[in-house]
Amino acid sequence: MMMAIDFLPEFCIVSAQEIIPGLQKLEGYPQLVDANLQPTSPCTLEDLTVSFGPHAEKLEMMFIELLNNDRLYRANKSPVDKDVVPMQVLERRLRV
């Protein structure tokens, strides 16, 4: 199963019957039992555009607010406390 880890998103639950892209399907066996990689072929993407919709920034701000509130609640702090530094996005990553 360790070979299949790179083909699954983090915190993703899969069943034995699911088809996992990148792994070969063996007759009679789930893909995770004996993970055989499918052959790869190099390719090039040009003019690729990734869009998260018109509300991506709003969604990100709401998520940060929820994280900040949860962190402050666990630390027993007030959101108006001047010593509290709010969380912020430092890096965005896209895994293809």
N, C-alpha and C positions, 0 to 999 in steps of 0.2 A: 504494500500500500504506500510505502514511502516514495516510490516512483511516481505515484499518481498525485501527490501533494501539490506539485506545480500546476496541475490542471484544474484545481478546485479553488474557488475564492475562499478567503478566510471566513471562518465561522459559517460555513455552508454545510448543510446536512444533506447527504445523498443516500438514496436507497440502492440496494444491490441490482435493481432492474433498470436504473437510469443509464442512459447513454452519455458518456463523458467525451466531449470532443478532444481529439488528440490521442486517444487510446484506442487500440484495436479491439474489436469485439470478437471474443472467442466463443465458439458454439458450446453451449452447456455450462459456461462459467461466467460469473459476473466480471466486469472489467477490473474491479478493484482486487480480485483474488490474485490474478496473474497479470499485472499491468505491463502490456507490451505497447511500446510507442508506435504510432503510425509514422510512416515515412514522411520526412519533411521536404518541402520544396521552397527554395528562396523566391521571394517576390518583392516588388517595390510598390509603394503607395505614393501617389503624387496628388497634390492639391487636396489633402485630407482636411476636412473640417469637422470639428467636434462641437456640438451645441448642447448645452444643458437647459435650453429653454429660456424664456424671458424672466423666470422667477428664480434663477440659480443663486443670485446674490442674496435675495430675500430668504431663501431656504438656508443658505449658509449662515446668515446672521441669526436666524431662529435657532439653528442647531448650536451655534456658539453660545447663545443666551441660555439654552437648556443646560449645556455643559457647565457654564459659569454658575448657574443657580444650584445645580447638583453639587458642584465642588464647594460652594459657600455653605450649603446646608450641611454637608458632611463635616466641614471645618467649624461649624457653629459660628459663622461670621455673617455680618449684615452686608447686603449689596452696596450700601452707601458708605461703608467703612473706607476711609482714605488709604489705608495700608494694603488694601486688596488690589492686586493688579489683574485686570480682566484677561481672560484667555483670548488668543487671536490666532488666525491662520498664518503659519510661517511658510508652509510649502504645500503645493498641490501636486499630486502625482496621478498619472494615467497609466494603467497597466493594460496592455493590449495582448 
